[in-house]
Structures are given as C-alpha cells and as structure tokens.
Amino acid sequence: MANKLRITYVRSAIGYTVRQKQTIRALGLSRLGATVEREDTPVVRGMINTVRHLVRVEEVKDETA
C-alpha cells in the first residue's frame, strides 16, 4: 500500500518569495483552503518542506491496493 499526503493550503503566500509561490502552484494549490492529494515521494516532501509554514499535511492510507 502506497501512502498519500493530503496537503491543504492554509496561509497566504503574499509577502513571501516568488519561489515559494511557485512551489504552492506546483503542488496544485490555487487558493486558500484548497486541498490536494499527492503520492508520498521525496520530491513532494521537499516541496512541502519549502512551504511548510503555508500548508497543513496529513498522511492518508491508499485503499486502492
């Protein structure tokens, strides 16, 4: 069973660097309160680490396997 991460955009990126804003967009988050599910990979973990002060992350068990 592969784990997934549920990522919720909880704090505005206004006033932060362009790189952090681009990371939010790359994660698939477009507005405050938006939630996406992504595979738990080192790449996604690195992106989350870059914007950890702007998002909330929950681990979700993938039930499809």
LODRENLUM-767888 format. One line per 8 residues: number of its first residue (from 0); their letters; for each residue x, y, z of C-alpha. Coordinates in Angstrom, 3 decimals, m for minus. Layout:
N
NUM	A	X,Y,Z ~ ...
***
This chain:
65
0	MANKLRIT	0.000,0.000,0.000 ~ 1.430,3.338,m1.061 ~ 0.802,6.275,1.221 ~ m0.553,9.567,0.042 ~ m0.323,13.021,1.519 ~ m3.311,15.345,1.832 ~ m1.997,18.899,1.502 ~ m4.170,21.876,2.477
8	YVRSAIGY	m3.266,25.484,1.689 ~ m3.894,27.337,4.973 ~ m1.878,30.578,4.887 ~ m1.469,33.154,2.133 ~ 1.816,33.370,0.238 ~ 1.559,37.161,m0.069 ~ 4.796,38.669,1.195 ~ 6.818,35.506,0.603
16	TVRQKQTI	9.315,34.803,m2.163 ~ 8.377,34.051,m5.766 ~ 9.956,30.613,m5.341 ~ 7.545,29.759,m2.523 ~ 4.573,31.000,m4.569 ~ 5.681,28.826,m7.493 ~ 6.023,25.820,m5.184 ~ 2.432,26.302,m3.991
24	RALGLSRL	1.273,26.341,m7.629 ~ 3.420,23.298,m8.489 ~ 1.747,21.344,m5.686 ~ m1.572,22.083,m7.398 ~ m2.888,24.568,m4.846 ~ m4.632,27.590,m6.302 ~ m6.493,29.279,m3.435 ~ m6.656,29.282,0.329
32	GATVERED	m8.461,26.259,1.695 ~ m7.709,24.162,m1.386 ~ m6.777,20.535,m0.719 ~ m4.918,18.083,m2.962 ~ m3.679,14.532,m2.539 ~ m0.197,13.642,m3.775 ~ 1.910,10.493,m3.660 ~ 4.386,10.430,m0.781
40	TPVVRGMI	7.683,10.828,m2.661 ~ 10.939,12.585,m1.753 ~ 10.222,15.242,m4.397 ~ 6.825,16.114,m2.924 ~ 8.261,16.031,0.617 ~ 10.918,18.551,m0.467 ~ 8.286,20.853,m1.950 ~ 6.258,20.637,1.253
48	NTVRHLVR	9.362,21.408,3.305 ~ 9.869,24.594,1.268 ~ 6.371,25.882,2.119 ~ 5.747,24.076,5.424 ~ 4.660,27.347,7.065 ~ 1.880,27.802,4.458 ~ 0.347,24.315,4.312 ~ m1.057,21.575,6.561
56	VEEVKDET	m0.125,17.974,5.715 ~ m1.888,14.742,6.670 ~ m0.885,11.192,5.778 ~ m3.613,9.152,4.081 ~ m3.537,5.392,3.519 ~ m4.174,4.497,m0.116 ~ m7.030,1.956,m0.186 ~ m6.777,1.006,m3.888
64	A	m4.043,m1.615,m3.463
***
